[in-house]
Amino acid sequence: MRQSQIAILGAPLDLGAGRRGVDMGPSALRLAGLNAKLESLGYTVEDLGNVSVAQPESTPTGPQNAKYIEQIAHSCEKLARMVKEIAEAGKVPLVLGGDHSVASGTVSGVSGAFRARGEKIGLIWIDAHADMNTPESSPSGNVHGMPLACCLGYGPRELTHIFDYAPKVEGRNAVLIGLRDVDLRERPIVRESGVTAFTMRDIDECGLRNIMERAIQAATAGTAGFHLSLDMDAVDPDEAPGVGTPVRGGMTYREAHLAMETICDSGYMLSMEIVEVNPVLDEANRTALLGVELAMSAMGKKIL
C-alpha cells in the first residue's frame, strides 16, 4: 500500500437485503481480529466505529421496487462524507458491511475525494452477483442488488447522485469478477454498461492470475487507482457459508487469496470494503475469519 494509515469504518446496514443478519457483519469482522492483524503488518489503524443506520422494525418499507431506498440513501450519504474525509486525509478507507448497498456510499466517497483533485477512480467488484439491477429490472426490489448500477449512473437518483454528480466510475474502468448468478433482466444492463465482466467460467478457462491482470489493467487505465469491493459470496459457500445469498461454484480458498495478493502487488488499491458477512448463517465465525485473512492479503501479508 502506498499509504501507511488505515481507517476502519463499519456500515451495519441490512435494509438492502432480503435476509436479516448482515448488520452484525462489522462486529464479526472486528471480533475476528481485523484491527490487531492489520497493525501487525505495520499499519497505523484507526477504528472510527459505525455509521448510524435505521432499523427495519422502526421504518416504513417504501416503494416495493426499491425497498427502504430513502433510509439506505441517508446512510450512504453519511458514509460517503466520512469516506471522502478519510481519503482526503491520505488514509486508506476500509469499510465493513452490512449488505452490498453500502457500496453506493463507499464508492461515492472515494470517487468524490479524487474528483476534487481532478482524478478518476476505477472499481474492481468481486461478487457472485452483478448487482446491476435497477428498480425496473429487479425481481425482489432489494437494493443490495443495485449498487454497482448506481455507481455507474443507473438506478435511483438518491444513490446515483450522491454529491450531485454521476457516474462515480466510468463503465470502462469497472470490472466484475466471479459472476455466476445474474438475473435475466439484469443481463442487458451489464452488457450495455461497458463494464468488463468475468464469470466463473472465464476463471475456469483462463485462470485467475490472467483474469486479475486484465482486471487491474482495465481498472487503472487513466485512473488514480481503484476501489476494491469484496462480497464474501464470491467465495464458494464451502469456504464462506455465512453469507445471505450463497451460490455454489465460487472461488476456492486459494483463488480468493490469489486475487487479493495480485491486487496488493499492483500497488493501485485506494480503498476496500468487505460486505455481506452474515454471522446468523455462519459456522463459528468462519466467514468473518476468512474476510480478515483476505483483507490481510490485500494489504500486504506474504507467505514468505
QUIBEL-V133090 format. One record per residue. N is the residue number from 1. RES is the residue in one small letter. PSI is psi in radians with two decimals (999 if undefined). Layout:
n=N res=RES psi=PSI
n=N res=RES psi=PSI
This chain:
n=1 res=m psi=2.47
n=2 res=r psi=-0.47
n=3 res=q psi=2.65
n=4 res=s psi=-0.05
n=5 res=q psi=2.32
n=6 res=i psi=2.30
n=7 res=a psi=2.05
n=8 res=i psi=2.36
n=9 res=l psi=2.14
n=10 res=g psi=2.51
n=11 res=a psi=1.39
n=12 res=p psi=0.92
n=13 res=l psi=2.24
n=14 res=d psi=0.24
n=15 res=l psi=-0.38
n=16 res=g psi=-0.13
n=17 res=a psi=2.78
n=18 res=g psi=-0.24
n=19 res=r psi=2.50
n=20 res=r psi=2.79
n=21 res=g psi=-0.50
n=22 res=v psi=-0.23
n=23 res=d psi=-0.34
n=24 res=m psi=0.00
n=25 res=g psi=-0.82
n=26 res=p psi=-0.70
n=27 res=s psi=-0.70
n=28 res=a psi=-0.70
n=29 res=l psi=-0.69
n=30 res=r psi=-0.73
n=31 res=l psi=-0.50
n=32 res=a psi=0.08
n=33 res=g psi=0.39
n=34 res=l psi=-0.90
n=35 res=n psi=-0.89
n=36 res=a psi=-0.64
n=37 res=k psi=-0.62
n=38 res=l psi=-0.68
n=39 res=e psi=-0.55
n=40 res=s psi=-0.30
n=41 res=l psi=-0.07
n=42 res=g psi=0.05
n=43 res=y psi=2.64
n=44 res=t psi=2.10
n=45 res=v psi=2.24
n=46 res=e psi=2.18
n=47 res=d psi=2.01
n=48 res=l psi=0.14
n=49 res=g psi=-2.66
n=50 res=n psi=2.55
n=51 res=v psi=2.41
n=52 res=s psi=2.42
n=53 res=v psi=2.72
n=54 res=a psi=2.73
n=55 res=q psi=2.45
n=56 res=p psi=-0.59
n=57 res=e psi=-0.36
n=58 res=s psi=0.30
n=59 res=t psi=2.54
n=60 res=p psi=2.61
n=61 res=t psi=-0.63
n=62 res=g psi=-2.75
n=63 res=p psi=2.42
n=64 res=q psi=-0.31
n=65 res=n psi=-0.01
n=66 res=a psi=1.30
n=67 res=k psi=2.39
n=68 res=y psi=0.49
n=69 res=i psi=-0.68
n=70 res=e psi=-0.78
n=71 res=q psi=-0.68
n=72 res=i psi=-0.78
n=73 res=a psi=-0.69
n=74 res=h psi=-0.80
n=75 res=s psi=-0.72
n=76 res=c psi=-0.59
n=77 res=e psi=-0.76
n=78 res=k psi=-0.77
n=79 res=l psi=-0.76
n=80 res=a psi=-0.74
n=81 res=r psi=-0.73
n=82 res=m psi=-0.74
n=83 res=v psi=-0.71
n=84 res=k psi=-0.76
n=85 res=e psi=-0.71
n=86 res=i psi=-0.85
n=87 res=a psi=-0.67
n=88 res=e psi=-0.41
n=89 res=a psi=0.05
n=90 res=g psi=0.29
n=91 res=k psi=2.84
n=92 res=v psi=2.02
n=93 res=p psi=2.26
n=94 res=l psi=1.84
n=95 res=v psi=2.35
n=96 res=l psi=2.02
n=97 res=g psi=2.94
n=98 res=g psi=2.86
n=99 res=d psi=2.98
n=100 res=h psi=-0.15
n=101 res=s psi=-0.36
n=102 res=v psi=-0.38
n=103 res=a psi=-0.48
n=104 res=s psi=-0.64
n=105 res=g psi=-0.79
n=106 res=t psi=-0.89
n=107 res=v psi=-0.66
n=108 res=s psi=-0.73
n=109 res=g psi=-0.80
n=110 res=v psi=-0.79
n=111 res=s psi=-0.74
n=112 res=g psi=-0.68
n=113 res=a psi=-0.74
n=114 res=f psi=-0.49
n=115 res=r psi=-0.66
n=116 res=a psi=-0.39
n=117 res=r psi=0.04
n=118 res=g psi=0.40
n=119 res=e psi=2.78
n=120 res=k psi=2.83
n=121 res=i psi=2.75
n=122 res=g psi=3.11
n=123 res=l psi=2.19
n=124 res=i psi=2.11
n=125 res=w psi=1.85
n=126 res=i psi=2.02
n=127 res=d psi=2.58
n=128 res=a psi=-0.40
n=129 res=h psi=2.73
n=130 res=a psi=-0.47
n=131 res=d psi=0.65
n=132 res=m psi=0.46
n=133 res=n psi=2.81
n=134 res=t psi=2.95
n=135 res=p psi=-0.51
n=136 res=e psi=-0.50
n=137 res=s psi=-0.34
n=138 res=s psi=2.24
n=139 res=p psi=-0.29
n=140 res=s psi=-0.44
n=141 res=g psi=0.13
n=142 res=n psi=2.16
n=143 res=v psi=-0.34
n=144 res=h psi=-0.13
n=145 res=g psi=0.18
n=146 res=m psi=-0.15
n=147 res=p psi=-0.59
n=148 res=l psi=-0.70
n=149 res=a psi=-0.75
n=150 res=c psi=-0.71
n=151 res=c psi=-0.49
n=152 res=l psi=0.03
n=153 res=g psi=0.12
n=154 res=y psi=2.47
n=155 res=g psi=-2.79
n=156 res=p psi=2.28
n=157 res=r psi=-0.53
n=158 res=e psi=-0.51
n=159 res=l psi=-0.57
n=160 res=t psi=-0.51
n=161 res=h psi=0.56
n=162 res=i psi=2.30
n=163 res=f psi=0.22
n=164 res=d psi=0.57
n=165 res=y psi=2.74
n=166 res=a psi=2.65
n=167 res=p psi=2.88
n=168 res=k psi=-0.47
n=169 res=v psi=2.42
n=170 res=e psi=2.52
n=171 res=g psi=-0.65
n=172 res=r psi=-0.29
n=173 res=n psi=0.16
n=174 res=a psi=2.39
n=175 res=v psi=2.28
n=176 res=l psi=2.32
n=177 res=i psi=2.29
n=178 res=g psi=0.20
n=179 res=l psi=2.37
n=180 res=r psi=0.11
n=181 res=d psi=1.68
n=182 res=v psi=2.26
n=183 res=d psi=2.61
n=184 res=l psi=-0.78
n=185 res=r psi=-0.15
n=186 res=e psi=-0.48
n=187 res=r psi=-0.77
n=188 res=p psi=-0.58
n=189 res=i psi=-0.75
n=190 res=v psi=-0.82
n=191 res=r psi=-0.66
n=192 res=e psi=-0.25
n=193 res=s psi=-0.37
n=194 res=g psi=0.05
n=195 res=v psi=2.69
n=196 res=t psi=2.10
n=197 res=a psi=2.17
n=198 res=f psi=2.07
n=199 res=t psi=3.02
n=200 res=m psi=-0.51
n=201 res=r psi=-0.73
n=202 res=d psi=-0.73
n=203 res=i psi=-0.75
n=204 res=d psi=-0.76
n=205 res=e psi=-0.64
n=206 res=c psi=-0.32
n=207 res=g psi=2.49
n=208 res=l psi=-0.61
n=209 res=r psi=-0.81
n=210 res=n psi=-0.74
n=211 res=i psi=-0.77
n=212 res=m psi=-0.68
n=213 res=e psi=-0.73
n=214 res=r psi=-0.65
n=215 res=a psi=-0.82
n=216 res=i psi=-0.67
n=217 res=q psi=-0.76
n=218 res=a psi=-0.74
n=219 res=a psi=-0.36
n=220 res=t psi=-0.01
n=221 res=a psi=1.81
n=222 res=g psi=0.30
n=223 res=t psi=2.95
n=224 res=a psi=-0.23
n=225 res=g psi=-2.87
n=226 res=f psi=2.72
n=227 res=h psi=2.44
n=228 res=l psi=2.10
n=229 res=s psi=1.93
n=230 res=l psi=1.92
n=231 res=d psi=2.18
n=232 res=m psi=-0.24
n=233 res=d psi=-0.04
n=234 res=a psi=-0.52
n=235 res=v psi=2.53
n=236 res=d psi=2.44
n=237 res=p psi=-0.28
n=238 res=d psi=-0.52
n=239 res=e psi=-0.53
n=240 res=a psi=1.35
n=241 res=p psi=-0.37
n=242 res=g psi=1.09
n=243 res=v psi=2.74
n=244 res=g psi=-0.54
n=245 res=t psi=1.22
n=246 res=p psi=2.53
n=247 res=v psi=2.21
n=248 res=r psi=2.72
n=249 res=g psi=0.49
n=250 res=g psi=-2.95
n=251 res=m psi=2.54
n=252 res=t psi=2.99
n=253 res=y psi=-0.84
n=254 res=r psi=-0.61
n=255 res=e psi=-0.72
n=256 res=a psi=-0.75
n=257 res=h psi=-0.69
n=258 res=l psi=-0.69
n=259 res=a psi=-0.81
n=260 res=m psi=-0.72
n=261 res=e psi=-0.67
n=262 res=t psi=-0.69
n=263 res=i psi=-0.78
n=264 res=c psi=-0.80
n=265 res=d psi=-0.51
n=266 res=s psi=-0.55
n=267 res=g psi=0.19
n=268 res=y psi=0.06
n=269 res=m psi=2.20
n=270 res=l psi=-0.51
n=271 res=s psi=2.92
n=272 res=m psi=2.62
n=273 res=e psi=2.59
n=274 res=i psi=2.14
n=275 res=v psi=2.92
n=276 res=e psi=0.45
n=277 res=v psi=2.13
n=278 res=n psi=1.68
n=279 res=p psi=-0.45
n=280 res=v psi=-0.58
n=281 res=l psi=0.04
n=282 res=d psi=3.02
n=283 res=e psi=1.85
n=284 res=a psi=0.67
n=285 res=n psi=0.43
n=286 res=r psi=-0.72
n=287 res=t psi=-0.70
n=288 res=a psi=-0.71
n=289 res=l psi=-0.71
n=290 res=l psi=-0.70
n=291 res=g psi=-0.72
n=292 res=v psi=-0.73
n=293 res=e psi=-0.76
n=294 res=l psi=-0.66
n=295 res=a psi=-0.69
n=296 res=m psi=-0.75
n=297 res=s psi=-0.70
n=298 res=a psi=-0.50
n=299 res=m psi=0.00
n=300 res=g psi=0.06
n=301 res=k psi=2.31
n=302 res=k psi=2.72
n=303 res=i psi=-0.73
n=304 res=l psi=999
